[in-house]
Amino acid sequence: QITWTPLLVLGYLFYLLLGAMVFQLLEKQAETHFRDQFQLEKLSFLQNYTCLDRQALEKFVQVLMEAWEKGVNPEGNSTNPSNWDFGNSFFFAGTVVTTIGYGNLSPSTVAGQIFCVFYALFGVPLNLAFLNQLGKGLNAHLLTLERWVQKPGRAQVQLAIFLSTGTLLFLVFPPLIFSYVEGWSYGEGFYFTFITLSTIGFGDYVVGTNPNKHYIPVYRSLTAIWIVFGLAWLALVFNVGADLMEKFLRLKWHKSDLSLAEGATTKMEDEPEQPRIHIPS
């Protein structure tokens, strides 16, 4: 029995190759420009401060990189709020169990790293169970996807209301708040919103990390709560899209199989019957 799995595998690989080519086309030239600009800035710095040599500057740059990897913003000073106060720790715990993992902050002690492993080991399944139950609650007034596909009607209206309301609450309005609080553009805020709720979590944009701004104490905690509900909603949207894509691929593969079968049947019917020859023993 021929399945539709090869079509899905080919489509998946093609999508990855397409993404790689587009990202290379869009980002490689910009990376080269920023690298050259950074080298020019270092040369200019050495020319203005002749008491330093290149080796000392490279060592200082390494110190800055290590500080950034440890979650310390080089722009700040010792009076900046701690990255591990309760609000920030609560936000970090949420990024662990939701598998977002921004990467801008991580445990630096051995005890913290070991605890993080076991905390994620039990927290990730707990988070999945919680999101599953929360998704059932959000989906309580909707029919199942199969009924929506097979019996279009009122369920389509309910699904449209569900998608539009969730889009406004989790994808359209939050970037306005983040843009106002963080000083980002709306595009940057929307980018952060989707990257966060999809659990991609690059870490290039993270809320509450600008040392020049004063945030309310519960800002990151409220953001973590928004992330949890947004994850549940976007997970439902992704499940709907995945199910529809799977049905579409199966339908296309099934139609191609039927076309091949019909073509073979037609060919057999058009061919004249061959005479039977009896060979005596």
C-alpha distance (Angstrom), angle and dihedral (degrees) to the residues before:
residue distance angle dihedral
Q1 . . .
I2 3.79 . .
T3 3.81 113.5 .
W4 3.79 132.3 -162.1
T5 3.84 92.0 -117.5
P6 3.86 95.5 100.8
L7 3.79 89.3 55.4
L8 3.80 90.6 52.2
V9 3.82 92.1 47.8
L10 3.80 92.4 49.9
G11 3.78 91.7 46.5
Y12 3.81 91.3 49.1
L13 3.82 93.3 50.1
F14 3.80 91.4 45.3
Y15 3.81 90.3 51.8
L16 3.82 91.1 51.9
L17 3.80 92.0 48.2
L18 3.81 90.9 48.1
G19 3.80 91.1 50.5
A20 3.79 92.3 48.6
M21 3.81 92.4 51.9
V22 3.80 94.1 47.1
F23 3.83 94.3 46.4
Q24 3.80 90.5 48.3
L25 3.79 90.7 49.8
L26 3.80 93.8 48.5
E27 3.80 102.8 37.8
K28 3.81 110.1 29.4
Q29 3.80 96.3 72.5
A30 3.81 91.9 46.2
E31 3.81 90.5 50.1
T32 3.81 90.7 52.6
H33 3.80 90.4 49.9
F34 3.82 93.3 50.5
R35 3.80 91.7 46.1
D36 3.81 92.2 52.3
Q37 3.79 91.2 45.3
F38 3.80 91.0 51.5
Q39 3.79 91.8 51.2
L40 3.82 89.9 50.6
E41 3.81 90.0 50.5
K42 3.80 90.7 53.1
L43 3.80 92.0 49.3
S44 3.80 90.6 48.6
F45 3.80 90.4 49.5
L46 3.81 91.7 52.1
Q47 3.80 91.1 49.1
N48 3.80 92.2 51.7
Y49 3.80 94.1 44.9
T50 3.79 105.3 41.5
C51 3.80 92.3 173.0
L52 3.80 88.2 75.7
D53 3.77 126.7 70.0
R54 3.80 128.9 -154.3
Q55 3.79 93.8 -100.0
A56 3.82 92.7 55.5
L57 3.79 91.1 47.7
E58 3.80 92.7 49.8
K59 3.80 89.5 50.3
F60 3.79 90.8 51.9
V61 3.81 90.8 48.9
Q62 3.80 88.4 52.7
V63 3.80 89.6 52.6
L64 3.80 89.7 52.4
M65 3.80 91.4 50.2
E66 3.79 92.3 49.9
A67 3.80 90.6 49.1
W68 3.80 90.6 51.3
E69 3.79 91.6 49.3
K70 3.82 89.2 52.9
G71 3.79 91.2 53.4
V72 3.82 96.6 -103.0
N73 3.80 113.4 133.0
P74 3.84 108.6 -135.9
E75 3.81 90.1 -148.2
G76 3.79 92.5 64.3
N77 3.77 134.8 69.4
S78 3.80 137.6 -137.2
T79 3.81 92.1 -77.5
N80 3.80 93.7 64.7
P81 3.81 116.8 115.1
S82 3.78 115.2 -91.5
N83 3.78 119.4 -97.7
W84 3.78 87.8 -138.8
D85 3.78 103.5 54.0
F86 3.79 115.2 124.8
G87 3.81 96.1 -91.2
N88 3.78 94.2 49.3
S89 3.81 91.7 41.9
F90 3.80 89.7 52.2
F91 3.79 89.6 51.1
F92 3.81 90.9 48.5
A93 3.82 91.8 49.8
G94 3.80 88.3 53.6
T95 3.80 92.2 51.6
V96 3.82 89.2 51.5
V97 3.81 99.2 52.0
T98 3.81 92.7 40.0
T99 3.84 89.8 50.4
I100 3.83 91.2 -128.6
G101 3.81 92.4 128.1
Y102 3.80 102.6 178.8
G103 3.80 91.7 -166.7
N104 3.80 95.9 -140.8
L105 3.82 90.8 103.0
S106 3.79 131.2 31.9
P107 3.82 138.3 154.1
S108 3.80 112.7 -79.8
T109 3.81 99.3 -172.5
V110 3.80 123.0 78.6
A111 3.80 90.9 -126.3
G112 3.80 90.7 51.4
Q113 3.80 92.4 49.1
I114 3.82 93.0 49.4
F115 3.79 91.4 47.2
C116 3.82 89.7 48.7
V117 3.81 90.4 55.8
F118 3.81 94.7 52.8
Y119 3.80 92.1 38.0
A120 3.82 90.0 56.5
L121 3.81 91.7 41.8
F122 3.79 91.3 63.5
G123 3.79 98.3 22.9
V124 3.80 99.1 57.8
P125 3.86 94.6 57.0
L126 3.81 89.1 43.4
N127 3.78 89.8 51.6
L128 3.81 91.7 49.1
A129 3.80 91.0 50.5
F130 3.81 90.6 48.0
L131 3.80 93.2 48.3
N132 3.80 90.1 47.1
Q133 3.80 91.3 53.6
L134 3.78 91.5 43.7
G135 3.79 89.7 49.8
K136 3.78 90.2 53.6
G137 3.78 88.8 53.1
L138 3.80 92.3 50.0
N139 3.77 89.4 47.1
A140 3.82 95.1 47.0
H141 3.82 94.1 105.5
L142 3.78 95.3 43.6
L143 3.77 129.2 83.5
T144 3.76 118.1 -122.7
L145 3.78 119.7 -86.8
E146 3.78 92.4 -109.5
R147 3.80 92.3 56.9
W148 3.77 90.4 46.4
V149 3.79 91.5 53.2
Q150 3.79 96.2 42.5
K151 3.80 98.8 38.0
P152 3.78 109.9 32.9
G153 3.77 114.8 -168.3
R154 3.76 131.0 79.2
A155 3.79 92.1 9.4
Q156 3.80 89.9 63.6
V157 3.80 90.5 57.2
Q158 3.81 91.4 48.2
L159 3.79 91.2 48.8
A160 3.81 91.6 48.4
I161 3.82 90.7 51.3
F162 3.80 90.7 47.2
L163 3.80 93.5 50.1
S164 3.80 95.3 43.9
T165 3.81 93.9 46.8
G166 3.79 92.6 47.7
T167 3.79 91.4 46.6
L168 3.79 90.8 54.6
L169 3.80 95.0 44.7
F170 3.80 98.8 42.9
L171 3.80 107.9 22.7
V172 3.82 109.9 24.0
F173 3.82 108.1 35.6
P174 3.86 100.6 37.2
P175 3.83 93.9 61.9
L176 3.82 87.8 57.5
I177 3.81 90.0 56.8
F178 3.80 93.7 44.0
S179 3.79 91.1 47.9
Y180 3.80 90.9 53.1
V181 3.82 96.6 44.3
E182 3.81 100.0 37.0
G183 3.80 99.4 33.3
W184 3.81 93.0 -120.6
S185 3.76 126.5 142.1
Y186 3.79 117.3 -105.8
G187 3.79 90.1 -106.5
E188 3.79 91.5 54.3
G189 3.79 90.4 47.4
F190 3.80 91.8 50.2
Y191 3.80 90.1 47.2
F192 3.82 90.9 52.5
T193 3.81 91.1 46.4
F194 3.79 95.9 54.0
I195 3.81 95.6 38.9
T196 3.80 88.7 52.4
L197 3.80 99.6 45.0
S198 3.79 91.6 45.5
T199 3.85 87.9 54.7
I200 3.81 91.0 -124.2
G201 3.80 90.3 121.8
F202 3.80 106.1 178.0
G203 3.80 92.6 178.2
D204 3.81 96.0 -135.9
Y205 3.82 88.6 115.4
V206 3.81 119.2 34.8
V207 3.79 126.7 162.9
G208 3.77 121.7 -118.0
T209 3.81 98.1 20.5
N210 3.81 102.7 106.7
P211 3.85 107.4 108.9
N212 3.80 91.1 -158.9
K213 3.81 93.3 62.8
H214 3.77 130.9 72.8
Y215 3.79 112.6 -137.2
I216 3.77 127.4 -166.7
P217 3.84 111.0 -105.6
V218 3.81 95.2 -112.7
Y219 3.80 95.4 45.3
R220 3.80 97.4 103.5
S221 3.81 92.3 38.0
L222 3.81 90.7 55.6
T223 3.79 88.4 46.9
A224 3.81 89.9 53.9
I225 3.83 90.6 53.0
W226 3.81 90.1 49.3
I227 3.80 88.9 50.9
V228 3.82 92.2 54.5
F229 3.81 94.6 52.9
G230 3.80 91.4 40.7
L231 3.79 90.7 52.4
A232 3.80 90.9 54.0
W233 3.80 92.4 50.0
L234 3.80 96.2 44.7
A235 3.82 90.6 45.7
L236 3.81 88.8 58.3
V237 3.79 90.2 49.3
F238 3.81 91.3 49.7
N239 3.81 90.9 47.8
V240 3.80 90.7 51.8
G241 3.80 91.0 48.8
A242 3.80 93.2 46.4
D243 3.81 92.3 49.4
L244 3.79 92.7 48.4
M245 3.81 91.3 47.7
E246 3.79 90.9 49.2
K247 3.80 91.7 50.5
F248 3.81 90.5 47.4
L249 3.81 93.2 51.3
R250 3.78 92.4 46.0
L251 3.80 90.5 49.6
K252 3.80 92.3 50.1
W253 3.80 92.0 47.2
H254 3.81 91.4 46.8
K255 3.81 91.5 50.9
S256 3.79 91.6 50.6
D257 3.82 90.3 50.6
L258 3.80 90.5 50.2
S259 3.81 91.1 49.1
L260 3.81 91.2 51.9
A261 3.78 91.3 46.8
E262 3.81 92.7 48.7
G263 3.80 90.7 47.7
A264 3.78 91.7 51.8
T265 3.82 91.5 47.2
T266 3.80 92.0 49.7
K267 3.79 91.2 49.2
M268 3.81 91.6 51.7
E269 3.81 91.3 48.9
D270 3.82 92.6 50.0
E271 3.78 94.4 50.9
P272 3.86 113.9 89.7
E273 3.76 116.8 -116.8
Q274 3.78 111.1 -97.4
P275 3.85 116.4 -123.9
R276 3.74 114.9 -105.7
I277 3.83 115.4 -124.4
H278 3.78 118.6 -154.2
I279 3.80 113.3 -148.2
P280 3.80 111.3 -163.8
S281 3.74 117.7 -136.7
